[in-house]
């Protein structure tokens, strides 16, 4: 038997009906569907606030972007330290110049 796919609107409607009646089995029989399916939707809604799930491609893309962000942040920190070192070096050189050649 092929898995049936339901729209997000339909899932929200079923969840609302379950919350109003307080009886998942009754709603499942009324719509000729599995109570387990409805329980899955209810659990997703409790956990995520919605029955919608992120597509797998978005999850993978998000993980890749988080990894890239971490790498960029690390590089940014390294460059900030390098800049601070160079600014300190420049300040020391200017001080030495002023000591050797007072105006």
C-alpha positions as CSV (number, residue, x, y, z in Angstrom):
1,X,0.0,0.0,0.0
2,X,1.4,3.4,-1.0
3,X,1.8,6.1,1.6
4,X,-0.7,8.9,1.2
5,X,0.5,12.4,1.5
6,X,-1.7,15.0,3.1
7,X,-1.5,18.7,2.8
8,X,-0.3,20.8,5.7
9,X,-3.7,22.5,5.8
10,X,-5.4,19.1,6.1
11,X,-3.1,18.1,8.9
12,X,-3.7,21.3,10.8
13,X,-7.5,20.8,10.4
14,X,-7.2,17.2,11.8
15,X,-5.1,18.4,14.7
16,X,-7.6,21.1,15.5
17,X,-10.5,18.6,15.3
18,X,-8.6,16.2,17.7
19,X,-8.0,19.1,20.2
20,X,-11.7,20.0,20.1
21,X,-13.0,16.5,20.5
22,X,-10.2,15.2,22.6
23,X,-10.5,11.8,20.9
24,X,-7.9,10.9,18.3
25,X,-9.5,7.5,17.6
26,X,-12.8,9.0,16.8
27,X,-11.3,11.6,14.4
28,X,-9.2,8.8,12.7
29,X,-12.3,6.7,12.1
30,X,-14.3,9.7,10.9
31,X,-11.6,10.4,8.2
32,X,-10.8,6.7,7.6
33,X,-7.1,7.0,8.5
34,X,-4.7,5.6,11.1
35,X,-4.7,7.0,14.6
36,X,-0.9,6.5,14.6
37,X,-0.6,9.0,11.7
38,X,-2.6,11.5,13.6
39,X,-0.5,10.9,16.8
40,X,2.6,11.5,14.7
41,X,1.2,14.8,13.5
42,X,0.3,15.8,17.1
43,X,3.8,15.0,18.3
44,X,5.4,17.0,15.5
45,X,3.1,19.9,16.3
46,X,4.0,19.8,20.0
47,X,7.7,19.5,19.2
48,X,8.0,22.0,16.4
49,X,4.9,24.1,16.8
50,X,3.8,23.0,13.3
51,X,3.3,19.8,11.3
52,X,5.5,21.2,8.5
53,X,9.0,19.7,8.4
54,X,12.0,21.1,6.7
55,X,12.9,19.3,3.4
56,X,16.0,17.3,3.7
57,X,17.8,19.5,1.2
58,X,17.2,22.5,3.4
59,X,18.5,20.7,6.4
60,X,21.7,19.8,4.5
61,X,22.1,23.3,3.1
62,X,21.6,24.7,6.6
63,X,24.3,22.4,8.0
64,X,26.7,23.4,5.2
65,X,26.0,27.1,5.9
66,X,26.5,26.6,9.6
67,X,29.8,24.9,8.9
68,X,30.8,27.7,6.5
69,X,29.8,30.3,9.1
70,X,32.0,28.7,11.7
71,X,35.0,28.6,9.3
72,X,34.5,32.3,8.4
73,X,34.2,33.2,12.1
74,X,37.4,31.4,12.9
75,X,39.2,33.1,10.0
76,X,37.7,36.5,11.1
77,X,39.1,36.0,14.6
78,X,42.5,35.0,13.3
79,X,42.6,38.1,11.1
80,X,41.5,40.4,14.0
81,X,44.4,39.0,16.0
82,X,46.8,39.6,13.1
83,X,45.5,43.2,12.7
84,X,46.0,43.9,16.4
85,X,49.6,42.5,16.2
86,X,50.4,44.7,13.2
87,X,48.9,47.8,14.8
88,X,51.0,47.2,17.9
89,X,54.1,46.7,15.7
90,X,53.4,49.9,13.8
91,X,52.9,51.8,17.1
92,X,56.2,50.6,18.4
93,X,58.0,51.5,15.2
94,X,56.5,55.0,15.2
95,X,57.7,55.4,18.8
96,X,61.2,54.3,17.9
97,X,61.2,56.7,15.0
98,X,60.1,59.6,17.2
99,X,62.8,58.8,19.8
100,X,65.5,58.7,17.1
101,X,64.3,61.7,15.2
102,X,62.6,64.2,17.6
103,X,61.0,67.1,15.8
